[in-house]
Structures are given as structure tokens and as C-alpha cells.
Amino acid sequence: MANAGFKAFLNITEKWGLNVQQQRTLLGDVPESTFHKWKKEGNVKLDKDKLERISYILGIHKSLRILHRNDSVYNVVTRNIQNGLFKGKSPLEIMLNGRVMDLYHVRQFFDGQRGW
């Protein structure tokens, strides 16, 4: 499960245009050497925190795929949103604060947008 989740995480975040530092931040500041080792070897060992973070990213992506059925799905996270949660920032800016709670709030927002 960890290997598949990590591969999906990489695929999604690369399509979002994230660099390695941003990807590491979303995973909870994984050491750079560990991150590159995981990418190279594919033998990923993830603790509960990292699995939870990946789960939120996958959930956000799922909601975006339902809400935006075209290539723009990958651009939504960089768009500024005017509401109480985002306050003119993009979902990506919120997520890059690095806290699990930020990922949770972004997922909750997009799940709400699709009526979940």
C-alpha cells in the first residue's frame, strides 16, 4: 500500500507542478535523502502520518477529478479562492503550510464542493 500510495502521490503532485521541496513539505518534511531514496528504489516505508497525508492528497485529487472533468483539474490547486478558509490564497498555499490539518481542511473544502 505504501509503494502504490507514494507513486500516486508523486504522479499527482508532479502534475500539480510541485518541486521536490514542496512534495517533501506535503509529506511532513521528509529528509531530502530519504525522499530521493524512496523515488529511486521504490521500497517505501511510511508511518501513519505520511500515509494520512498521502490519503488527503488522493482525496483532494479525487474530488477535483469529479468537480473538473478535464485537464484543468491539475490547475485548481494553484488558483486563489476567496472564502473564509483560503482568504484569497490558493489551496496549494494552504497545504504548503505543512500541517496535516491544512491538508484536511483543503480536502474538506473540495469534498463539500462536490456535495459530500
C-alpha positions in Angstrom: 0.0 0.0 0.0 2.8 2.4 0.8 4.6 2.0 -2.5 1.3 2.4 -4.5 0.3 5.4 -2.4 3.7 7.1 -2.8 3.7 6.6 -6.6 0.2 8.1 -6.8 1.3 11.0 -4.6 4.3 11.6 -6.9 2.1 11.4 -10.0 -0.4 13.9 -8.7 2.0 16.4 -7.2 4.1 16.4 -10.3 1.0 17.1 -12.4 0.3 19.9 -10.0 3.8 21.3 -10.9 5.3 20.8 -7.4 9.0 20.7 -6.9 10.8 18.3 -4.6 10.8 20.7 -1.7 7.1 21.2 -2.0 6.5 17.5 -2.2 8.6 16.9 0.9 6.7 19.6 2.7 3.4 17.9 1.9 4.8 14.7 3.3 5.8 16.3 6.6 9.3 17.5 5.7 10.8 14.1 4.8 14.6 14.4 4.7 15.7 15.0 1.1 18.0 11.9 1.0 15.1 9.7 2.2 12.7 11.2 -0.4 15.2 10.6 -3.2 15.9 7.1 -2.0 12.1 6.3 -2.0 11.8 7.7 -5.5 14.8 5.7 -6.7 14.3 2.4 -5.0 10.5 2.3 -4.7 10.7 0.4 -1.4 8.8 2.9 0.7 8.2 2.5 4.4 5.7 5.1 5.5 4.5 5.8 9.1 0.9 6.6 9.9 1.4 10.4 9.5 2.7 10.1 6.0 0.0 7.6 5.0 -2.6 10.1 6.3 -1.0 12.9 4.3 -1.0 10.9 1.1 -4.6 9.9 1.8 -5.6 13.5 2.0 -3.8 14.3 -1.3 -5.5 11.4 -3.0 -8.9 12.5 -1.6 -8.3 16.1 -2.8 -7.4 14.8 -6.3 -10.5 12.6 -6.4 -12.7 15.5 -5.5 -11.1 17.7 -8.1 -11.5 15.0 -10.8 -15.2 14.8 -10.0 -15.6 18.6 -10.0 -13.4 19.3 -13.0 -13.6 16.6 -15.7 -10.8 18.0 -17.9 -7.1 18.9 -17.7 -7.9 22.0 -15.5 -8.1 19.6 -12.6 -4.4 20.0 -12.1 -4.5 23.8 -12.1 -7.2 24.2 -9.5 -4.8 23.9 -6.6 -2.9 27.0 -7.7 -6.0 29.2 -8.2 -6.7 31.8 -5.5 -10.0 31.2 -3.7 -12.0 34.0 -2.0 -13.6 32.5 1.1 -13.2 32.2 4.9 -10.7 29.3 4.6 -8.5 30.4 1.8 -8.8 34.2 2.2 -7.5 34.8 -1.3 -4.8 32.2 -1.2 -4.6 29.0 -3.3 -5.3 25.6 -1.9 -1.6 24.8 -2.6 -0.5 27.7 -0.4 -2.7 26.4 2.4 -1.3 22.9 2.0 2.3 24.1 1.9 1.9 25.3 5.5 3.0 21.8 6.2 0.4 20.8 8.8 -1.8 17.7 8.4 -4.7 19.9 9.4 -4.2 22.1 6.4 -4.5 19.1 4.1 -7.6 18.1 6.0 -9.2 21.5 5.6 -8.5 21.6 1.8 -9.9 18.1 1.4 -13.0 19.0 3.4 -13.5 22.1 1.2 -13.4 20.2 -2.1 -15.5 17.3 -0.7 -18.0 20.0 0.3 -17.9 21.5 -3.2 -18.9 18.2 -4.6 -21.7 17.7 -2.1 -20.0 15.2 0.2 
